[in-house]
Amino acid sequence: MTLLGLGRYPHALDNINSSMGLSDVICLGMSVERDVPLALIHAQDENAWLRAAVQLQEAIVILDEVSEVSSEIYEKIAS
């Protein structure tokens, strides 16, 4: 089974690991400082935390210059 990240799996009927997740995530276009966390990772153990940290680091790009922030909504998911 392929882990999509932070407890999510590819099939709708698979269980979601609700003990994992993110909070206090920075917003797109925000200015960041070296010692300020980009997000808080919630995990059930250290190995899960490490996997999530790697995925988060791969997903975030920090630039030296300010980039234009789009106000577009890319996709709306609703039940």
DSSP file (Angstrom, degrees, kcal/mol; ACC not computed):
  #  RESIDUE AA STRUCTURE BP1 BP2  ACC     N-H-->O    O-->H-N    N-H-->O    O-->H-N    TCO  KAPPA ALPHA  PHI   PSI    X-CA   Y-CA   Z-CA
    1    1 A M              0   0    0      0, 0.0     2,-0.5     0, 0.0     8,-0.0   0.000 360.0 360.0 360.0 136.6    0.0    0.0    0.0
    2    2 A T        -     0   0    0      2,-0.0     2,-0.5     3,-0.0     3,-0.0  -0.761 360.0-137.0 -92.2 127.8    1.3    3.4   -0.9
    3    3 A L        -     0   0    0     -2,-0.5     6,-0.2     1,-0.1     3,-0.1  -0.732  12.7-168.3 -83.0 124.1    1.3    6.1    1.7
    4    4 A L        -     0   0    0      4,-2.5     5,-0.2    -2,-0.5    -1,-0.1   0.628  57.0 -81.5 -86.3 -14.5    0.1    9.4    0.3
    5    5 A G  B >  S+A    8   0A   0      3,-0.8     3,-1.3    -3,-0.0    -1,-0.2  -0.062  99.4  27.5 123.4 137.6    1.2   11.3    3.4
    6    6 A L  T 3  S-     0   0    0      1,-0.3    14,-0.1    42,-0.2     3,-0.1   0.849 131.7 -45.7  53.0  43.9    0.1   12.1    6.9
    7    7 A G  T 3  S+     0   0    0      1,-0.3    10,-1.6     9,-0.1     2,-0.4   0.516 104.0 129.5  86.8   5.2   -2.0    9.0    7.4
    8    8 A R  B <   -A    5   0A   0     -3,-1.3    -4,-2.5     8,-0.2    -3,-0.8  -0.774  36.3-165.8 -99.5 140.5   -3.8    9.1    4.0
    9    9 A Y        -     0   0    0     -2,-0.4    -6,-0.1     2,-0.2     5,-0.1  -0.797  31.1-109.1-121.3 163.3   -4.0    6.1    1.7
   10   10 A P  S    S+     0   0    0      0, 0.0     2,-0.4     0, 0.0    -7,-0.1   0.605  92.6  72.3 -73.2 -12.8   -5.0    5.8   -1.9
   11   11 A H  S >  S-     0   0    0      1,-0.1     3,-1.6     4,-0.1    -2,-0.2  -0.868  73.7-137.3-111.4 138.0   -8.4    4.0   -1.5
   12   12 A A  T 3  S+     0   0    0     -2,-0.4    -1,-0.1     1,-0.3    -3,-0.0   0.779 104.5  52.4 -60.2 -29.0  -11.5    5.6   -0.1
   13   13 A L  T 3  S+     0   0    0      2,-0.1    -1,-0.3    -3,-0.0     3,-0.1   0.547  86.4 104.7 -88.1  -6.9  -12.4    2.6    2.0
   14   14 A D  S <  S-     0   0    0     -3,-1.6    -5,-0.1     1,-0.1     2,-0.1  -0.381  81.6 -98.6 -70.6 152.7   -9.0    2.4    3.7
   15   15 A N        -     0   0    0     -7,-0.1     2,-0.5    -2,-0.1    -1,-0.1  -0.422  29.5-135.3 -70.9 146.1   -8.7    3.6    7.3
   16   16 A I        -     0   0    0     -2,-0.1     2,-1.3    -8,-0.1    -8,-0.2  -0.896  14.0-131.1-101.4 130.8   -7.4    7.1    7.9
   17   17 A N    >   -     0   0    0    -10,-1.6     3,-1.5    -2,-0.5    -9,-0.0  -0.690  24.8-175.5 -81.8  97.2   -4.9    7.4   10.7
   18   18 A S  T 3  S+     0   0    0     -2,-1.3    -1,-0.2     1,-0.3   -11,-0.0   0.524  73.1  74.5 -76.6  -4.1   -6.4   10.3   12.7
   19   19 A S  T 3  S+     0   0    0    -12,-0.1     2,-0.3    -3,-0.0    -1,-0.3   0.578  91.5  68.6 -81.3  -7.5   -3.5   10.5   15.1
   20   20 A M    <   +     0   0    0     -3,-1.5     2,-0.3   -14,-0.1    23,-0.2  -0.846  63.9 101.7-111.9 148.7   -1.4   12.1   12.3
   21   21 A G  E     -B   42   0B   0     21,-2.0    21,-3.2    -2,-0.3     2,-0.3  -0.975  55.0 -90.3 168.2-174.9   -1.8   15.5   10.8
   22   22 A L  E     +B   41   0B   0     -2,-0.3     2,-0.3    19,-0.2    19,-0.2  -0.926  30.2 174.5-124.4 148.6   -0.5   19.1   10.6
   23   23 A S  E     +B   40   0B   0     17,-1.9    17,-3.1    -2,-0.3    -2,-0.0  -0.943  63.0  30.9-142.5 167.7   -1.5   22.2   12.5
   24   24 A D  S    S+     0   0    0     -2,-0.3     2,-0.3    15,-0.2    -1,-0.1   0.869  76.9 176.4  52.7  41.9   -0.2   25.8   12.6
   25   25 A V        -     0   0    0     14,-0.2    14,-0.2    -3,-0.1    -1,-0.2  -0.585  31.4-114.4 -79.6 135.4    0.9   25.5    8.9
   26   26 A I        -     0   0    0     12,-2.6     2,-0.2    -2,-0.3    -1,-0.1  -0.285  32.7-115.9 -64.0 154.9    2.3   28.7    7.4
   27   27 A C    >   -     0   0    0      1,-0.1     3,-2.1     2,-0.0    -1,-0.1  -0.615  35.8 -86.8 -92.9 154.6    0.3   30.3    4.6
   28   28 A L  T 3  S+     0   0    0      1,-0.3    -1,-0.1    -2,-0.2    41,-0.1  -0.370 115.4  18.2 -57.1 129.2    1.3   30.7    1.0
   29   29 A G  T 3  S+     0   0    0      1,-0.3    -1,-0.3    -2,-0.1     2,-0.1   0.378  90.2 141.5  89.9  -3.9    3.3   33.9    0.6
   30   30 A M    <   -     0   0    0     -3,-2.1     2,-0.3     1,-0.1    -1,-0.3  -0.396  54.9-117.1 -71.5 147.8    4.1   34.3    4.3
   31   31 A S        -     0   0    0     -2,-0.1     2,-0.3    35,-0.0    -1,-0.1  -0.658  35.6-160.3 -78.9 139.3    7.5   35.6    5.4
   32   32 A V        -     0   0    0     -2,-0.3     2,-0.3    -6,-0.0     6,-0.1  -0.897  10.3-145.2-125.1 154.0    9.4   33.1    7.5
   33   33 A E    >   -     0   0    0     -2,-0.3     3,-1.4     4,-0.1     0, 0.0  -0.816  29.8-111.0-113.0 156.8   12.3   33.2    9.9
   34   34 A R  T 3  S+     0   0    0     -2,-0.3    -1,-0.1     1,-0.3    -2,-0.0   0.870 114.4  38.0 -56.0 -44.4   15.0   30.6   10.4
   35   35 A D  T 3  S+     0   0    0      2,-0.1    -1,-0.3    -3,-0.0    -3,-0.0   0.266  93.6  99.8 -97.3  12.1   14.0   29.5   13.9
   36   36 A V  S <  S-     0   0    0     -3,-1.4    -3,-0.1     1,-0.0     0, 0.0  -0.869  77.5-117.4-100.6 126.5   10.2   29.7   13.3
   37   37 A P        -     0   0    0      0, 0.0     3,-0.1     0, 0.0    -4,-0.1  -0.276  10.1-150.6 -61.1 144.6    8.4   26.3   12.6
   38   38 A L  S    S-     0   0    0      1,-0.3   -12,-2.6   -13,-0.1     2,-0.3   0.718  78.2 -15.1 -84.5 -25.0    6.7   26.0    9.2
   39   39 A A        -     0   0    0    -14,-0.2     2,-0.6     2,-0.0    -1,-0.3  -0.964  65.0-113.6-167.7 161.4    4.1   23.6   10.6
   40   40 A L  E     -B   23   0B   0    -17,-3.1   -17,-1.9    -2,-0.3     2,-0.5  -0.947  30.2-149.2-107.3 122.8    3.5   21.4   13.6
   41   41 A I  E     -B   22   0B   0     -2,-0.6     2,-0.5   -19,-0.2   -19,-0.2  -0.800   4.9-159.1 -95.8 128.0    3.5   17.7   12.8
   42   42 A H  E     +B   21   0B   0    -21,-3.2   -21,-2.0    -2,-0.5     2,-0.3  -0.927  24.8 161.5-104.2 126.2    1.3   15.4   14.9
   43   43 A A        -     0   0    0     -2,-0.5   -23,-0.1   -23,-0.2     3,-0.1  -0.968  46.7-129.1-145.0 157.9    2.4   11.7   14.7
   44   44 A Q  S    S+     0   0    0     -2,-0.3     2,-0.3     1,-0.1    -1,-0.1   0.697  91.1   1.0 -82.7 -19.2    1.9    8.5   16.7
   45   45 A D  S  > S-     0   0    0      1,-0.1     4,-2.1     0, 0.0     5,-0.1  -0.961  80.4 -94.5-157.8 173.3    5.6    7.7   16.9
   46   46 A E  H  > S+     0   0    0     -2,-0.3     4,-2.7     1,-0.2     5,-0.2   0.866 119.3  53.6 -64.6 -38.5    9.0    9.1   15.9
   47   47 A N  H  > S+     0   0    0      2,-0.2     4,-2.2     1,-0.2    -1,-0.2   0.915 110.3  47.4 -63.8 -42.0    9.3    7.1   12.7
   48   48 A A  H  > S+     0   0    0      2,-0.2     4,-2.3     1,-0.2    -1,-0.2   0.894 111.9  51.5 -64.3 -39.0    5.9    8.4   11.5
   49   49 A W  H  X S+     0   0    0     -4,-2.1     4,-2.7     2,-0.2    -2,-0.2   0.925 109.1  50.1 -62.5 -44.7    7.0   11.9   12.5
   50   50 A L  H  X S+     0   0    0     -4,-2.7     4,-2.1     2,-0.2    -2,-0.2   0.909 110.6  49.0 -62.0 -43.0   10.3   11.5   10.5
   51   51 A R  H  X S+     0   0    0     -4,-2.2     4,-2.2     1,-0.2    -1,-0.2   0.928 113.5  46.9 -62.3 -44.3    8.4   10.3    7.4
   52   52 A A  H  X S+     0   0    0     -4,-2.3     4,-2.6     1,-0.2    -2,-0.2   0.889 109.6  54.1 -64.8 -38.9    6.0   13.2    7.6
   53   53 A A  H  X S+     0   0    0     -4,-2.7     4,-2.5     2,-0.2    -1,-0.2   0.905 108.6  48.7 -63.0 -41.7    8.8   15.7    8.1
   54   54 A V  H  X S+     0   0    0     -4,-2.1     4,-2.0     2,-0.2    -1,-0.2   0.933 112.6  48.1 -62.9 -46.0   10.6   14.5    5.0
   55   55 A Q  H  X S+     0   0    0     -4,-2.2     4,-1.2     1,-0.2    -2,-0.2   0.896 112.6  49.0 -62.6 -40.0    7.3   14.8    3.0
   56   56 A L  H  X S+     0   0    0     -4,-2.6     4,-1.3     1,-0.2     3,-0.3   0.918 110.0  50.6 -66.3 -43.5    6.7   18.3    4.3
   57   57 A Q  H  < S+     0   0    0     -4,-2.5    -1,-0.2     1,-0.2    -2,-0.2   0.863 110.6  50.0 -62.4 -35.6   10.2   19.4    3.5
   58   58 A E  H  < S+     0   0    0     -4,-2.0    -1,-0.2     1,-0.2    -2,-0.2   0.759 111.1  50.4 -72.3 -24.4    9.8   18.1    0.0
   59   59 A A  H  < S+     0   0    0     -4,-1.2     2,-0.4    -3,-0.3    -2,-0.2   0.689  98.9  73.6 -88.2 -19.9    6.5   19.9   -0.4
   60   60 A I     <  -     0   0    0     -4,-1.3     2,-0.5    -3,-0.2   -22,-0.0  -0.820  58.6-167.1-104.1 133.6    7.6   23.4    0.8
   61   61 A V        -     0   0    0     -2,-0.4     2,-0.5     2,-0.0    -3,-0.0  -0.977   4.5-161.4-117.1 127.9    9.7   25.8   -1.3
   62   62 A I        -     0   0    0     -2,-0.5     2,-0.3     2,-0.0    -2,-0.0  -0.945  10.1-167.0-112.1 124.3   11.3   28.8    0.3
   63   63 A L        -     0   0    0     -2,-0.5     4,-0.1     2,-0.2    -2,-0.0  -0.754  27.1-134.7-108.1 154.3   12.5   31.6   -1.9
   64   64 A D  S    S+     0   0    0     -2,-0.3     2,-0.3     2,-0.1    -1,-0.1   0.788  92.0  55.8 -74.0 -28.4   14.7   34.6   -1.2
   65   65 A E  S    S-     0   0    0      1,-0.0     2,-0.4    -3,-0.0    -2,-0.2  -0.711  95.5-102.3-106.1 157.3   12.3   36.9   -3.1
   66   66 A V        -     0   0    0     -2,-0.3     2,-0.3   -35,-0.0    -2,-0.1  -0.608  37.9-155.5 -76.1 130.6    8.6   37.5   -2.6
   67   67 A S        -     0   0    0     -2,-0.4     2,-0.2    -4,-0.1    -4,-0.0  -0.742  26.7 -94.5-105.6 158.3    6.5   35.7   -5.2
   68   68 A E        -     0   0    0     -2,-0.3     2,-0.6     1,-0.1   -39,-0.1  -0.514  36.7-139.7 -71.5 132.4    3.0   36.6   -6.3
   69   69 A V        -     0   0    0     -2,-0.2     2,-0.3   -40,-0.1    -1,-0.1  -0.843  12.5-138.7 -97.5 124.4    0.3   34.8   -4.4
   70   70 A S        -     0   0    0     -2,-0.6   -42,-0.1     1,-0.1     0, 0.0  -0.587   6.1-155.9 -80.4 140.4   -2.6   33.6   -6.5
   71   71 A S        +     0   0    0     -2,-0.3    -1,-0.1     2,-0.1     2,-0.1   0.315  54.4 124.2 -96.5   8.5   -6.0   34.0   -5.0
   72   72 A E        -     0   0    0      1,-0.1     2,-0.7     2,-0.0    -2,-0.1  -0.358  62.3-131.8 -67.6 145.4   -7.4   31.2   -7.2
   73   73 A I        -     0   0    0      1,-0.2     3,-0.2    -2,-0.1    -1,-0.1  -0.908  18.7-166.1 -94.4 118.8   -9.1   28.2   -5.7
   74   74 A Y        -     0   0    0     -2,-0.7     2,-0.3     1,-0.3    -1,-0.2   0.892  66.5  -8.9 -76.2 -41.1   -7.5   25.2   -7.3
   75   75 A E        -     0   0    0      2,-0.0     2,-0.5     0, 0.0    -1,-0.3  -0.954  56.3-148.8-160.4 137.4  -10.0   22.6   -6.3
   76   76 A K        -     0   0    0     -2,-0.3     2,-0.5    -3,-0.2    -3,-0.0  -0.947  13.2-166.3-111.2 126.2  -13.0   22.4   -3.9
   77   77 A I        +     0   0    0     -2,-0.5     2,-0.3     2,-0.0    -2,-0.0  -0.953  18.7 160.1-113.7 123.6  -13.7   19.1   -2.2
   78   78 A A              0   0    0     -2,-0.5    -2,-0.0     1,-0.1     0, 0.0  -0.972 360.0 360.0-141.0 154.2  -17.1   18.7   -0.5
   79   79 A S              0   0    0     -2,-0.3    -1,-0.1     0, 0.0    -2,-0.0   0.419 360.0 360.0-104.6 360.0  -19.2   15.9    0.6
